């Protein structure tokens, strides 16, 4: 099993591992415009402006990972690609936003759109629609130190023939990282054996130290 692409997103920066893409942004809307200008995202994403913050982060990080792995959106490859999103807090922030708005505005004036994002699977669902990912879609929230487990879970789905490729997106408050996992190497493209990532201490890895880039604590991945 191989990792064929890695991306990460921080508050003011983003990048990819295989292609060595690095950049800064002035917010999620600014990053969305940048990725469209670079044609990493081709065409407008329907209702992107209405996405919740977590859905925007997961969606943009997945776009970078697909680009890094040379997987075009809405292609035969992505039609067999799934998405696992993992994080320790689920949809807590989205639920707080919804209930605070409901309390402040009441049933008549409360923003119903906020309710859509109160499920922890909502960011994965929006991302799957945006890029044509028709494989398994799920959320894993087993704890702050379970980044390795999420990667292994995604790899098991590939090994079982449930998907050709899985995106595994790890989320915390400060950063998002997305890993594209496949059972096959991409021709003429560098990749990283999954076991090297799962077994590494977090201090070194042959695929350009994704832990440092994503700003995840060693216990998280």
C-alpha positions in Angstrom: 0.0 0.0 0.0 1.4 3.4 -1.0 0.8 7.1 -0.3 0.8 8.8 -3.7 0.1 12.3 -2.6 0.0 14.5 0.5 -1.3 18.0 1.1 -1.6 20.2 4.1 -3.4 23.4 5.0 -2.7 25.8 7.9 -4.2 29.1 8.9 -2.1 31.1 6.5 -0.3 28.5 4.4 -0.7 25.4 2.3 1.3 22.9 0.2 1.8 19.5 -1.2 4.6 16.9 -0.8 5.2 15.2 -4.1 5.0 18.3 -6.3 6.6 20.6 -3.7 3.9 23.2 -4.0 4.1 25.9 -1.2 2.1 29.1 -0.7 0.4 31.5 1.6 -3.2 32.6 1.7 -5.3 35.3 3.3 -8.2 33.0 4.3 -10.2 30.2 2.8 -11.9 32.3 0.2 -8.5 33.6 -0.9 -7.1 30.1 -1.1 -10.2 29.0 -3.1 -9.5 31.8 -5.6 -5.8 30.9 -5.8 -6.5 27.2 -6.5 -9.0 28.2 -9.2 -6.5 30.5 -10.8 -3.9 27.7 -10.7 -6.5 25.4 -12.2 -6.1 23.0 -9.3 -9.9 23.5 -9.0 -11.4 23.7 -12.4 -14.7 25.6 -12.5 -16.7 27.0 -9.6 -17.7 24.7 -6.7 -21.4 24.9 -6.3 -22.4 26.7 -3.0 -18.8 26.8 -1.8 -19.5 30.2 -0.2 -22.2 28.6 2.0 -20.0 25.7 3.2 -19.1 25.6 6.9 -15.5 26.4 7.8 -14.6 22.7 8.3 -16.1 21.7 5.0 -14.1 24.5 3.3 -10.9 23.3 4.9 -11.5 19.6 4.1 -12.5 20.4 0.5 -9.6 22.7 -0.3 -7.1 20.3 1.3 -8.6 17.4 -0.7 -8.3 19.4 -3.9 -4.5 19.8 -3.2 -4.1 16.1 -2.4 -5.8 15.1 -5.6 -3.6 17.5 -7.6 -0.5 16.1 -5.8 -1.5 12.5 -6.6 -2.4 13.4 -10.3 -6.0 12.4 -9.8 -8.2 14.7 -11.9 -11.6 15.5 -10.3 -14.7 13.9 -11.9 -12.5 11.4 -13.7 -12.7 7.5 -13.9 -10.0 7.5 -11.2 -11.9 9.7 -8.7 -15.1 7.8 -9.4 -13.4 4.9 -7.6 -11.9 7.1 -4.9 -13.3 7.3 -1.3 -12.8 9.8 1.5 -12.2 9.2 5.2 -12.2 12.3 7.5 -10.8 11.8 11.0 -10.6 14.2 13.9 -11.1 14.3 17.6 -13.9 16.9 17.8 -16.5 15.8 15.2 -18.9 18.6 14.3 -18.7 20.4 17.7 -18.0 23.8 16.3 -20.7 23.5 13.7 -23.2 22.5 16.3 -22.3 25.4 18.5 -22.7 27.8 15.6 -26.1 26.3 14.8 -27.5 26.4 18.3 -26.1 29.8 19.1 -27.8 31.2 16.0 -31.0 29.4 16.8 -31.0 30.9 20.3 -30.2 34.4 19.1 -32.6 34.4 16.1 -35.3 31.9 17.0 -37.0 29.4 14.8 -38.3 31.9 12.2 -35.0 33.8 11.6 -32.4 31.2 12.4 -30.2 30.1 9.5 -31.2 26.7 8.4 -28.1 26.3 6.3 -26.1 26.0 9.5 -28.0 22.8 10.3 -26.5 21.0 7.2 -23.0 21.0 8.8 -24.0 19.7 12.2 -23.0 16.1 11.1 -19.3 15.1 11.2 -19.7 13.5 7.8 -20.8 16.8 6.1 -17.3 18.0 5.1 -16.7 14.6 3.5 -20.1 14.7 1.7 -19.5 18.2 0.3 -16.0 17.3 -0.8 -17.2 14.1 -2.5 -19.8 16.0 -4.5 -17.3 18.7 -5.4 -14.8 16.3 -7.0 -16.8 13.3 -8.0 -15.6 10.9 -5.3 -17.9 7.9 -5.5 -16.1 5.5 -3.2 -16.7 4.9 0.6 -17.3 8.1 2.6 -17.0 8.0 6.4 -15.9 9.9 9.5 -13.6 8.5 12.3 -13.4 10.3 15.6 -11.7 7.8 17.9 -9.3 10.2 19.6 -6.6 12.7 19.3 -3.8 10.1 18.9 -5.5 8.1 16.2 -4.0 9.5 13.0 -2.2 6.3 12.2 -5.4 4.3 12.8 -7.3 6.5 10.3 -4.6 5.8 7.7 -4.8 2.1 8.3 -8.6 2.1 8.1 -8.4 3.9 4.8 -5.9 1.4 3.5 -8.1 -1.5 4.6 -10.9 -0.2 2.3 -8.5 -0.2 -0.6 -7.1 -3.6 0.2 -10.7 -5.0 0.4 -11.5 -3.7 -3.1 -13.9 -1.1 -1.8 -12.0 1.7 -3.5 -9.2 2.1 -6.0 -7.8 5.1 -4.0 -8.8 6.5 -0.6 -8.2 10.1 0.6 -7.5 10.2 4.4 -8.0 13.7 5.8 -6.8 14.4 9.3 -8.3 17.5 10.9 -7.5 19.4 14.1 -8.0 23.0 15.1 -4.7 24.3 13.6 -4.2 22.2 10.5 -5.6 19.8 8.0 -3.5 17.1 6.2 -4.8 14.8 3.4 -3.1 11.6 2.2 -4.0 9.8 -1.0 -3.6 6.0 -0.5 -3.4 3.5 -3.3 -2.5 -0.2 -3.7 -0.4 0.6 -6.7 2.5 3.0 -7.5 1.9 5.7 -10.0 4.1 5.3 -13.1 7.2 7.5 -13.0 6.0 9.3 -9.8 7.5 9.1 -6.3 5.4 7.5 -3.6 5.8 6.5 0.0 5.1 3.0 1.5 2.3 3.4 3.9 4.0 1.3 6.6 6.9 3.9 6.6 4.4 6.6 7.7 2.5 4.4 10.2 5.8 3.1 11.8 7.7 6.4 11.8 8.2 8.4 15.0 7.0 11.6 13.5 10.5 13.1 13.5 11.6 11.9 10.1 10.0 10.5 7.0 11.2 10.0 3.5 8.3 11.9 2.0 9.5 15.3 3.0 8.4 15.2 6.7 4.6 15.8 6.3 4.2 16.0 10.1 6.3 19.1 10.3 4.5 20.7 7.4 1.0 20.0 8.7 2.0 21.1 12.2 0.4 18.0 13.7 1.7 16.8 17.1 3.7 13.5 17.0 0.8 11.8 18.8 -1.7 12.7 16.2 0.3 11.2 13.3 
